[in-house]
Amino acid sequence: MKTTADHAPPTSGPRLMLSTRLVYELGDPHSTLRATTDRRGASVIIYAGGEIDACNEQTWRHLVNEAAGVVASPGPLIVDVTGLDFMACCAVEVLADAAAALRRRGIELRLVSPQRIVSRVVDACGLSGMLPVYPTVDSALAR
């Protein structure tokens, strides 16, 4: 999935403090995954960039799980994948696992991407009911 390279998250919310382990993993110069996290009220937003594949699936899982662990009801956890150049199926699987766990807590995971291919992949995986896709972070927050 190719996206614009100049996508950058807005600086509207306070950064979410990540674990030392995750900061180290994301800061590795060989890592192809870049990410930042913000808070907006009870919501947590992940802005992902670069690539997610089998090589960094565990880092992605740690990031999503840490963010999911601190989001408060009514949430949601918003995952903006607009900055990704590639997202393997394993990345979608991580999101589906997190969405299921969050639903048990009464929180929704919302995916953000203006790229039609993202919603097509989610639909093809049968996950559209679990992973709703919004075109912008603001539209995901407004729901």
N, C-alpha and C positions, 0 to 999 in steps of 0.2 A: 504494500500500500504506500504510494508515494504522496507526500504532502509538502506543503510549503516549508522551506527550511528556516524561514524567519519567524516561525510561530514562537511567541514567548508569552508566558502567563502574565496576567495583570498583577500589579503589586498592591492589590486592595486589601488583602487579609494578612493576619500574622502567620508566619511560617510555623508549621508543625514540627516540633523537635523529634527527630528520628533517632533510633538507637545508634550507638557508636559503631556497631557491627555493620548496620545498613549504610551509614554515612561512608564507612570505609569501602564497602562493596561498590557503591555508586560512584565513589571518587577514584576508583581504580582506573589508571590511564588506559587500560586495555578494554574497559567496559564499553559496550555499545549502547547501553541504556543510560539515559539521563532522566532525572525526575526531580520535581520539587513538590512540596505539599503545603497547602494553606488551610486555614480555618475561616469559615464565615458562619458565625453563630454556632449552631449545633452541627453544621455541615463540615465535612472535610473534603478537600479537593486535591486530587493527584493530577499533576501535569506531567505527562510522559513524553519523552522524545527519544530519537535514535531508533534502536531496534530491540525487539523482544523475540528471543528464540530459545532453543534448548540450552544454549551456552549460558544464558542469564536467567533462566526460568526461576531458579531458586531465589535470586535477588528480587525478581518481580514478585514472587510469592511473599517474600518477607515484607516488601514495601506495601503491598495490598493488605496483608494481614495486620501490619502495624497500624496503618491508617484505619482499617475496619475496627481495630480494637479500641480506638479512642473516639470514634464518631459516636455522638450521643443521639438518642431518640428525640425528636423524630427524624434526625439526620437531614439529608441523605449522605452517602458516600458517592462523590462524583469523580469519575475517572476520565480525564480529557486526554484522548489519544491522538489529537490533531497533529501533534509534533512528531508522531512516529513515521518512520520511513518503511518499517516492516513490522508486522505483528503475526507471529506464528500461532497455530491452533492452540499450542500449550498456554499462550497468554490468555486466550479466551476461556480456556478451561479453568485457569486460576480465578478469573473474574466470576465465572459461574459458581465455583466453590464458595467464594466470598459472598456472593449474592445470596446463596442459600443460607449461609450462616447468619448473615445480617437480617434476612427475613424472619428468622426465628426470634430476633430481638426487636422486630417491628421497624426495621430500617431498610430502605431501598438503596440498591446500587444503581446509579445512572451513568451511562456511558455517553461521552461527548465526542462527536466527529461530524464535520460537514461532508465527509466523503461517503458517498452512497455505498461504496464497497464494504464499509464496516457494517452497516445495517444488513446488507445482503449476506455477509458471512454469519452474522448473529442469527438471521432468519434461517439460513441453510443448516445451522447447527441445532435448530429447534429451540433457541434460547431467547426469542424476542419477548416472551412474557416475563422472563427473568432479568434480561439486560436491555431495558429500553434505551434507545439511542436518540440523543438530542443534538441539534446543530450547533449550539453554543452553551457555554457554562451558565450564562444568565438564563437561558430557557430551561435548563435542567434545574436550576435553583428556584425558578418561578413556579414550577409545577406543583 
